[in-house]
Amino acid sequence: MSDPSLKPDPSVIGGIAVAPFVRPLDPVAEFRKRADRFAFLAQTSDLGPFLDFLAALTGVQAQIAERLPAPEPLRAEEFARARQAAMPPIDRLSLIDSPELAETLEATLTALREVEMPDQARVALEAVIEADADARRWLIANVMAETIPEEAAAPLLLVAIGVQVHLSRLAATLDGTELVPIRTGVCPACGGRPNISTVVGTPGAENTRYAHCASCATAWNEVRVKCLCCGSTKGIGYRTLDEGGKAEKASVRAEVCDECHRWVKILYQTLNPTLDPVADDVASLGLDIALQDSEWRRGAFNPLLSGF
């Protein structure tokens, strides 16, 4: 007699595992792992001091994400309305004046005072801490809109550190199985742009491509060969720093699109499982520089690359 308590696993069809649309998110673990990766990459990179700095910032993100009380989850009816309308349930613009975001940002900025940083970053940090409500709101609004004016790159980077903590903790309260696709290259949790995509080697999801939200850290499934900027499947190519015949073995590549002339990096964790979607995006800055004078422009958003 069958056990009525046993229910079918929706992630398995016909005995074959089906990759989830959204990967589980643990912000504390995510930030800790990222901080370790930044520190490791700093040991052998020409960007060593900068990567060490980002390792420290990311370590603060892990501390704040773990220390603060859990955020208030989205109300069920709001989630249902967003799902029905195929809209992201986290409304980024409505969070600009959120008291919870203000608390997270304040805690983050205070903790950053204990981090060793370049003098320019220290000046920017103190300016953000001392900024009045209107100035701080302007900074938050720019981060939420994914616009980083060059003249404000340093303070916006520091504000983005706090915003990422808040958005990732909110995204972690969502039931990923209830999220629905919005459109290509748009985060189903908060509507943000990806900074990168990753081809994973995780059992049950081998060779599946996930885009990584630069704001809330949600990772969602996208078609393997498709432009994350315009959605085209035509004119897709790949560029690496090694064009001498070993490009197919490169674990970090730029996916270029001849339709919209933009590019987004893609990591192959199938070739190197230690790759991190944020740390290795920054550490592979040489690829960005190599493509600066090309016919393509960067289509991804990463606030940690502000000023580059």
PAFI-909443 format. One record per residue (C-alpha): x, y, z. Coordinates in pm, whole numbers, plus 50000, padded with zeros to 5 digits. Example, Ala and Ser with C-alpha at 12.3 -4.5 7.8 and 13.67 -1.06 7.14 Angstrom:
BEGIN
512304955050780513674989450714
//
This chain:
BEGIN
500005000050000501365034349909502105059750179499665089350140502205112350309504615108150020504235134949755505905138349414508945160949391508125188249136511845192949069512035158248918510185149248598510365113948465513165106148707515325134448568516145164048794514865197648665516945228148747515005253048962514085286448807515555304749108518395291749322518045292349704519515324049857521355326450190522725362150211525055355850507526655325450343526775343650008528625373750151531015352450356531945331050058532395362349845534655378950101536855347850106537005347349728537985384249710540755378049964542015347749771542035365949438543855395449593546895373649661547865370449294546075399349122547425432849007544225446149168545295431449503544775462149726541365469449572540255433249603541385432749967539315464150023536265447649867536885416450076536605438150385533435455350260531845421950177532825408750520530895437850672527905428450457527975393350605528165407350959525245431250910523115405350730523575381651023523205407251302520085426551205516575413651281514935395250993513135419250756509355419750737508385395750457506205407350172502495403250238500975373150062498435394249872501195417349740503225387449625500145372649454499385405349272502975408049149502935372049032499635376548846500965407548671504355391248599506055418848797508905416049050507425414549403510115437449551509335473149448512755489649457511525525349416509115522149709512035511749929513955544249885512245558950194511975525750382512845528350754514215492650740516555502050455517635533150647518425511550950520415486550741522355514250568523145531750896524395499451053526505492250745528065526750731528885525751102530555491651066532535503750764534295528950988536285499651131537545489150786540975499250660540465518450337542155543450107541975579950211539605588449926537195561150037537455572950400536535608350298533595595050095532415573550387532425602650630530605624250373527835598250339527545594250717527285631950764524975637350465521545651850528518355632650450517965647150100521545639349999521355603950132518015598849957519605609949630522355584249675519915556049754517685565549460520645563849220521665529649347518085516949315517885530948961521285515248880522735548648775526205556948904527275592648812531065592448778531505622149011529745603349292531205568549232532895565049573529925574249796527545554449574529735523449609529495525849988525735531549980525355502249740527035479749998524185486750241521455485249976522685450949864522425437950219518835449950252517665437949911519295403749943517695398350285514305407950141514805384949842515685356350078512235359150239510535351649905509455316849804511605311449497509265284849365506555311549335508645336449138507885339448767509945351748471509575388848400511585392348079515075383747965517765399348180515395411848450515545398648807512265381248898512645392249261513515429349242513585438748873517315445848875519835439748601522375411648621526045418848665526955385048514525675350248437527065316648543526995281848390526815259448695527985224148759525665217649052524245182149052520735183448912521445216248732524595208048536525335232348252522355254048345522825291348306521845314948586521855352848569522965369748891521185401049014523665428549099521305442749360519555414849553521825385049463518935364349325520135339149065517585329448801517595305848505518105320348158518405304247813521995292547761522725312447443520775344747457521645381447501520705392547852520375428347729518045425747429516905389547436518275381147090519515346247011521175358546690524665372246654525865358646989529605354147025532215351347298535405370547370538145362847620541555376347708543055345447543542215346047174545095322747086543085291247037542155283247398539105305747428536795275947473538735266747787538445301247945536285301248258535525338648225534185351347892532275381047754529075371847573528765397547294525655405147092525805418246736522125428646754522345454247037526175456847051526385450747424528135424147627527785406947963530345383948124529615347248168531405324848419531845287548372531745271248713531775238648518535435246848450536195263548784533675257949065535335283949292534265313049068532065338949239529625360049033530695392849194534325387749302535385372448970533525399248778535685425448948538875404848933538485400248556538545437848498541175432148231538445417948007536405449848053539425470747959540135449147653536595455547526536475492947600537435502947246535475475147075532165477546893530365464747204529675482247533529145466847875525465459447932525725446848288525555466048616527975461148904528195489249162531505475149286532995485348952531895521448998534495544948862536045519848619
//
